[in-house]
Amino acid sequence: MKSVEEYAAAYREIVQKEVPAEPVLVVGVLSRPGSIGTVLLTQVSGLAALAKNKSGKTASADLPLNVVAAATPTHVLFFAFKPKMMSIKLKGLVRAVPRAGLSITVEPGTVATRITFHCGDGSTFQLDSNRSIGQYNKMNDGLLAELSRI
C-alpha cells in the first residue's frame, strides 16, 4: 500500500504534465463544502440532500464535487478528475486563481476542514479538506501549509 507521500508525489507528477510552464509545488484533493454530510443526508431525505448539494455548489463557485488543487508559484489551479484505481485521471482545468492577493482561512471541523479562498479580485469561495481514515488523513497537509504561506 502506498504512503500519503507516495500518492501526493504521484498526483503532483500527473498535474505537472498539464502545467509545463511552471513547477507544481504541491497538490491536494478538495471537495465542495458539506459533501460528506450530503452523502449521509441522502440516507434520510433525498430532497434535503439535494438542497444541501445546491448550497455547497454555490459556496464552491460551481466547482465540481471533487477537485485536485495544485499550487504553483503564481497560481492555485483546480482540476476536475476521475479516480482511476490507485491513481487519478485529470479531466481538465476548471479554475485558476492568481496567488497574488490570495489568502485563505481554515476552519477545522469534525469531518472536514473548511477552506475559504479570499481572491485578489474580492471574490470568495469555499472547499473542504475531508478527513480520511489512517495515514490518508494527512493527504492535504502540504497543500494547506503552502497556501497558508501566501
C-alpha positions in Angstrom: 0.0 0.0 0.0 1.3 3.4 -0.9 2.0 6.1 1.7 0.4 9.5 1.7 3.7 10.9 0.4 3.8 8.5 -2.5 0.2 9.3 -3.5 0.9 13.1 -3.2 4.0 12.7 -5.4 2.2 10.6 -8.0 -0.7 13.2 -8.2 1.8 16.0 -8.4 3.6 14.3 -11.4 0.2 13.8 -13.1 -0.7 17.5 -12.7 2.8 18.7 -13.7 2.3 17.1 -17.1 -0.7 19.5 -17.6 1.3 22.5 -16.3 4.6 22.6 -18.2 5.2 26.4 -17.8 6.0 26.3 -14.1 6.6 23.9 -11.3 3.8 22.3 -9.4 4.8 22.7 -5.7 2.1 20.6 -4.0 -1.3 19.1 -4.7 -4.3 18.0 -2.7 -7.8 16.7 -3.2 -10.7 19.0 -2.1 -14.4 18.8 -2.1 -17.4 21.0 -2.1 -18.4 22.3 1.3 -20.6 19.8 3.2 -20.1 17.0 0.6 -19.7 14.3 3.3 -22.9 15.5 5.1 -24.7 15.5 1.8 -23.8 11.8 1.3 -25.1 10.9 4.7 -28.2 13.0 4.3 -29.2 11.1 1.2 -30.0 8.1 3.5 -32.6 10.2 5.3 -34.0 12.7 2.8 -33.2 12.9 -0.9 -34.8 16.4 -1.0 -32.8 17.7 1.9 -29.6 16.2 0.3 -30.4 18.0 -3.0 -30.8 21.3 -1.2 -27.5 20.8 0.7 -25.7 19.9 -2.5 -27.0 23.1 -4.2 -25.8 25.1 -1.3 -22.3 23.5 -1.5 -22.2 24.1 -5.3 -22.9 27.8 -4.8 -20.4 28.1 -2.0 -17.7 26.5 -4.2 -18.3 28.9 -7.1 -19.7 26.0 -9.1 -16.6 23.8 -8.9 -17.1 20.1 -9.4 -17.9 17.9 -6.4 -14.2 16.9 -6.0 -11.2 18.7 -7.4 -7.4 18.3 -7.4 -5.9 21.6 -6.3 -2.4 22.4 -7.2 -0.2 25.2 -6.0 2.4 26.7 -8.4 4.5 29.8 -7.6 1.9 32.1 -9.4 -1.5 30.3 -9.2 -3.7 27.8 -7.4 -5.1 25.5 -10.1 -8.3 23.4 -9.8 -8.7 20.3 -12.0 -11.8 18.1 -12.4 -10.6 14.5 -12.1 -11.7 10.9 -12.1 -10.3 8.3 -9.7 -8.5 5.6 -11.6 -7.7 2.5 -9.4 -4.8 3.8 -7.3 -4.3 7.0 -9.4 -6.3 9.8 -11.0 -7.1 10.9 -14.5 -7.4 14.7 -14.9 -10.5 15.8 -16.9 -9.4 19.4 -17.3 -8.6 22.7 -15.6 -11.7 24.2 -14.2 -10.3 27.3 -12.4 -7.1 29.1 -12.0 -6.7 31.6 -9.1 -3.7 34.0 -9.1 -1.7 33.7 -5.8 -1.1 37.5 -5.8 -3.7 38.9 -3.4 -5.0 35.4 -2.4 -5.4 34.5 1.2 -7.2 31.6 2.9 -8.9 31.0 6.2 -9.1 27.5 7.6 -11.8 26.2 10.0 -11.2 22.7 11.3 -14.4 20.7 11.7 -15.4 17.2 12.8 -15.4 15.5 9.4 -13.7 18.2 7.3 -11.6 21.3 7.4 -13.3 24.2 5.6 -11.1 26.4 3.5 -12.3 29.8 2.4 -10.3 31.3 -0.5 -10.2 35.1 -0.5 -9.2 36.1 -4.0 -7.4 39.3 -5.0 -10.5 40.4 -7.0 -12.6 40.4 -3.9 -14.5 37.2 -4.6 -14.5 34.2 -2.2 -15.3 30.5 -2.4 -15.1 27.5 -0.1 -13.9 24.0 -0.3 -13.5 21.2 2.2 -10.5 19.1 3.0 -12.3 15.9 4.1 -10.8 13.8 6.9 -9.8 10.3 5.9 -9.0 7.2 7.9 -5.5 6.3 8.9 -2.5 7.8 7.1 -4.6 9.4 4.4 -6.0 11.9 6.9 -2.9 13.9 6.1 -3.3 14.0 2.3 -3.9 17.8 2.1 -1.4 18.9 4.8 1.2 20.0 2.3 -1.3 22.0 0.3 -2.8 23.7 3.3 0.7 24.6 4.6 1.7 26.0 1.2 -1.5 28.1 0.9 -1.1 29.4 4.4 2.3 30.9 3.4 0.6 33.2 1.0 
